[in-house]
Amino acid sequence: MRKKGLVAFGLAAVMTASALTGCGGASDKKESGKKEAKGTVYYLNFKPEADAQWQELAKLYTDKTGVKVNVVTAAANQYETTLKSEMGKSEAPTLFQVNGPVGLASWKDYCYDLKDSDIAKQVTSDDFLLKDGDAVDGIGYAIESYGIIYNKNLLKKAGYTQDDIKSFDDLKKVAEDITKRSKDLGFSAFTSAGMDGSSDWRFKTHLANLPIYYEYQKEGIENTDAIKGTYLDNYRNIWNLYINNSTTSSKQLSTKTGDDAVAEFVTEKAVFYQNGTWAYSDIADLGDDNLGMLPIYIGADGEENQGLCTGTENYWCVNKKASKEDIQATLDFMNWCVTDDTAVKCMCGAAGAMPSGQDGMGFVIPFKKNLTSDNPLVNIANDYVKQGKKPVTWNFTTMPSEKWKNDLGSALTTYASKQTDANWDLVKKAFVDGWKKEAAAAKK
């Protein structure tokens, strides 16, 4: 299905896939002038943070072509539930997404083969194609990176720079030193590791990716039905660091939200904030020159050569059960999104990139017309690649189910409130036993 070389291909290669440096309103010749509108597009959008941008882009396309594009955005953490509900309706989504091989397993019977589509010809590498045998069931449309975002000025006030942090031991030393002096400094090391539904995905999914990644690397595999948990001690160490050196008591994490963490970071209550390139617009007020980004170090061998966690869980799929007209309309819309100059600017740009003046989506797109980003976090991720640092692949797309993630999140919350070996055993059980159980259930 998804090839191992996805991230090895690197952001740098994607960035250089296009020499374009600006956008106007110029359009693909095929799209110039309205043609008779046939078919409609119903896009079930995965990203709540990009809803306004997709609504504007849909209207722009409809005004240009006459083809109606309806965008519905699922609530955070509710995409799969919403997709199941919408697919059962007479007017089902014509364009939807899956997060990778595990997501595809549930929806492959609905996926139109994109192998010969126009958009497939725009992809800069086959690594971004989600395959089932020879069929192309999905195409990645957004490459993103995450790590530990930090405030350069606060780190400097604490007496450090990024050069002082090259490993987990370094990060631990700095974080614990900041905690010891937090009253005098006026800030904490980390923002709150909230386990409310708006925030817990950062830890039960994104942070959990690290022990999975290193186990896969050690075993030479890309997927498994039975995770061993080889690096769970490392997972415990980084989790301990987050929850014991933050703005918030570890006993209160179940009530802390994603907005709380953003507010703590933007108001300079903490130096470090785990999140990704998509979070730029939330924290841009700190100033581009003040934002840095570190890899998530967990104490694994070789992590000094590690870059950011880079990949995609955003694969576009076309509903093959839609009418021929709706399928073609959807294929045309997808291709327009990645070839039309204005649309590409909307997808790749950050501040003020939309025709209305609102911020763009800030994506790196794996297509020929990708633009150099004005999102500094994206460019930091790209710099790591240029330095020869190996990006950490997004292996969380192989997690067996949402239930697995939720059970792990619950165990992490229990452990945070009382950090005993017995409670960590609950985390191990959710991670290892839960994986085996959910992987087996998925095959039934």
N, C-alpha and C positions, 0 to 999 in steps of 0.2 A: 504494500500500500504506500505509505509515505516513506520516502527514501531516507536513509541515514544521513545523507549529505546535506540535508536541508539547511542547517545552520553553518556547516563548514563552508558552504557557498559564500556566506558572509554578507553583512550589510554593505561592505565596501563594494562588492561586485554589483549589488543592487543599485547603489548610489551612482555608480559609474555607467549604469546601463543607459542613462540618458544624459545628453549634453545640454538639455534644455535648462535655461536659467530663468525663464520668465514665462508668463502666460498672458494672453489677451483673450478676446472673445472669439478668436479664430476657431473654426471647427473643422472636423473631418469632412472631406468633400462629400462623402456618402451621406452625411447628415444635413448638408446645406439645403435649406428650403423645406417646408412641411410637405410630407407626402401623405397620402390617404392613410389615416390611422386604422390599423388593424390589430386587434388583440389588446389586452391590458396586462399590466404588471402588478403583482401583489408581492411586495418585499416584506418579509418578517425579519426585522432588524434585531440583531443580538445586542447592540451596544446602546444602552440608554444615554450615555454621555454624548453620543453623536446623533441623537434623534432630531434635534433642530436642524442640523446640517443636512441630514438625509431628506427631511421634509422640504427644505429649500431646493436641494438638488432635484428631487422628484418634480417639483413645480416647474423648475427651469426646463427640464426635459419635456414635460407635457406642453409647456408654452411653445417650445421649439418644434415639436413633432406632432402634437395632437394626441399622442398616445398617453392614456391615463396611467399614472404610476401611483399606487396606493402604498404608503409605508406605514406599517404598524410596528411599534417597538415593544418588545416584551419587557416586563419589569425585571429588575436585577435579580439574578438567581432563579428566574422563572421561565427561561427560554424553552427548555425541553417540555415543560408542562404546557406552555402556551402553544408550542408547535404541535403537540399531540392533539390539543383541542382544535386548533385551526385546520389541521389536515383532515379532520373529520367533517368539515363543513363543505357545502356545495361549491363555494367560492374559496378554495384553499390557496395558500401561498404558492406563487409560481417561482419565487426565489427565496431560498432559505439557507441556513448554514448548519454545518456540523463542526465539531471541534477537533476531528482527527479520526483515526481508525476506530476507536471505541464508539464515537458518535455515529460514524458511518454505518456500523454494524446494525444499528436500529433503523436506518433510513435508506439503505442502499437500494431497496426495491422501488423507491420513489425517485431515484436519481437518473436524470437524462445524461447520456454519454456526451461529454463535452469535448471529446478527442478531436473532432473536426470543426469545432466552433471557431469563430473569429477571435474570441478572447483568448483561446488556447494558443493562438499564434502570437499573441502579445507577451506571453510569459517569458521571462528572461532565463529561466532554468526549469527543467522537468522536476526538480526537487520540490517545486511548489504545487505539483499536481497530486491529488489524492486519488490513488488508483485502486480498483478492484479487478485484478487480472489485467487485461489490456484496456479496459474501459476507464475513462477519466470521469470519476463521479463527483469530484469537487476541485475547485481551484482556489488556492490561498489568495486573499486580496489585501492583507495587511500584515506587515512584519513589525513586531514590537519587541521591546526589550525591557527587562526590569532588573532591579538591584536595590542597593541602599542609597537613596538620594540623600545628599547632605548639604548643609548650609556652610559654605566656605568661611564666612566671617565668624560664625560661632565656633567652628573648629579651630580657627586661628586664635580666637580669644581664649580657648582652652589650652593653647600652646602647641597645637599640632597642625599638620597639613596632610594631604592625601599620601604623600611619600612615606609617612609614618605607619601607614596601614596597608600591608601587603599579605596578610594572613589572618586567620581567626585569632591567633594569639595576640597579634597586634591590635585587632579590633577590640578584643576583650580588655586589654591593658588600657586602651584609650577610654572605652566606655565606663569601666569601673573607676577610673581616675576622675572622670567628669562627675560621676555619681557622688564620689567622696567630697567633691568641691561644689556640688550643685547649688547650695545655698549662697555661696560667695559668687559663683558665676552667674546665677540667675536663670539657669536653664538646665534641662536634663539631657541625657545622652539620646534616648529614643522616644519617639512619639508612642502613644498608647497602642498596644497590640490588641485592638478591640476584637471581640469575638461575636459581636452583633452581626447579623446577616449582611450588612453593608460593608463589613470589613474582614470577616473571618476567612474569606477566600484567599486573602493574602498569605495566610499561614497554613491552612489545611490543603491548599492547592499549590500556590506559588512557592512557599517555603519548603513544602513537602517534596517539591520537584528535585531539590538538591540531593537528598539521600537516594532517591530513585535514580537520578542521573549517574551518580558515582557507582551505584550497584550495577547498572546497565553497562557502564564503561568497564568495570572489573570483569563482568561475566561475558562481555562481548555480544550483548543482545540488544534488541530494540523494543521488546515487549515481553511480558511473562504472565502466566496464569497463577504464579506462586512467588510473590516477592519474599526475599529472605530477611530483609531488614538489616542488612550488614552495616549500614551507616546510621542506625537509629540513635546511637550514643552521640553522634555528631549533631543529629537533629535536636536532641535534648539540650546539648550545649548551647546552640545558637538560640533556641527558644528561651532557655534560662537567661541568656544575655539580654534578649529583648524585654522580657517581662520583669526582670529585677533591676533594670537600669533605665526606667522610663518615667514619664510624667504621672503615671497612674499606678496605684496599688494593683498587684497581680490578682487580688481578690475581686476587683471590680471590672474585670475585662469583659464579662458577659454583657455589660450595659454600655460599653463604649462603642462608638460608631466610626465609620469611615470619615464622616464629616468632622468628628472630634479630632482625629489624627491630622487631617488637613489643617484645621484651625490651630492646633498646637504647633505645627511646622511653620505655618505662615506668620504666626505671631511670635515666632522665635522662642518658643518654650522648649524646643528640642533640636539637637543637631542632626539626628538621623531619622529617616522615614522610608520604610520599605514600600516601594511602589514602582511604577513603570513609566515609559515614555508617554503613555496616554494621559498621565496625571499633570502634564506640564501646565495646561491652562489653569488648573486649580492653584498652582504655586508660583505662577509667573510673576506675581507682585514682588517676590523677593529679589527679582532682577536676574537676568541671564548669567551675568558674570559671577553671581553668588551661588549658583547651583552646580554641584558636582554629583558624581554617581560612582559608587563602589560596587564591585562584585559582592555577592553574598558568600562570605567565607564560612566554612563549617569545620575546618580542620582536617580536610581530606588531603592525602598525598597529591602533590602536583598543583595545588590550588593557586600557587603563586603565578601560574601561567594561565589562569582562568580569566575569562572576560565576563560580560553580563549574560544573563539568561535571555536568549534571543530565539524567536521563532514565531509561530502563528497557531492559533486555534480557531482561525476564522477562514473557513472554506465555504465558498459559495457553491450551492447546488441548485439545479433547476428541476422543478417537479415534472417528471415525464408523464404524469397522469393528467396534466393540464391539456387544454386544447392546443392544436397545432399553431393557431394564431397567437395564443398567449405564450407558448414556448418561444416562438420566434420574436415576439415583442420583448420578452425577457432577455433573450440572447442579445438583441440589439441594444437594449438598455445597459446591460453589463459591459458590452464592448465600448459603448459611448462613455461610460464612467472612467475607463482607463485609456481612452484615446483622444477625447475632446479636451482641448487646452483648458477651458474654463472648469470642466469637471475634474480634471487631474489636479488643478490648483486647489479646488475645494477639498480633494482627498488628501493631498500632500501638504498643503499649507497650514500654517498655524495662525498667528495673530492677523485678523482682518482679511483672511483669504477668501471668504465667501463674497459673492456679488453684493449681498446686503451689508457687508462690513463686519459680520460676526466672524469669530475664529473658525478656521477650517478644521478638518479632522486630524491633521498632523501625522498621517500614516506614512510609512515607507511602503510603497507598493511594488510587488515583484513583476512589474511590467515595463515595457520599453520606454514609456514616457515618464517614468518616475522622476521627480524633481529633487534637487538638493534641498534638504529640510531646513526650515527656520526654527525648528524645535531643538533647543540646545541639548536636550537629553538624548535625542536621536543621534546627534553629531558626536556626543560623548561615546555612545555605543559603537559608532562607526570608527572612532579613534582607537578603541580597544582592538578592533579587528586589524587596523593598520599597524598597530604595535606588535601584531603577531599573537595576541592573546586569544585563546580558544573559547568561543562562545559556548555557554552551557545550553544544550538542546532542551526544548520544551517536551519533556517526557511525561508531564502530567496529563497529556492527552491520552495516555494509555491507562490512566486510573480507571478501575473497572466500573464505577457507577457513582452517581451523585450520593447515594446512600453511604458508600464508602467514605466519601469526603465529609459528609455530615456526621457520621459516627466518629471519624477522626477528630473533627472539630470539637465535638462534645467531650471527647477524652482529653484533648488539649486544655479545654476550659477547666475541667475537673482538676487536672494536674496543676494548672496555674494557681488555683485557689488553695491548694495544699500540695506542696512539691515533695512528695514522698516516692520512694521506689515502688511502692504498691500502686500508686496512682500512675506512675510512668508505665507500669506493666499494662495498665488499661490502654495506654497509647499504643504500646507494642501490639497488643491483641487486636486493636482496631486496624492497625496498619498491616500486620502480617496475616492473621487469621481472617480478618474482614476482607482482605484482598482476595484470598483463595475462595472464600465463600461467594463473594459477589462475582468473581470471574466465572465460577462454575454456574451460577444462576443465569448469567448472561448467555451461556451456551445452550440452555434448555429451550 
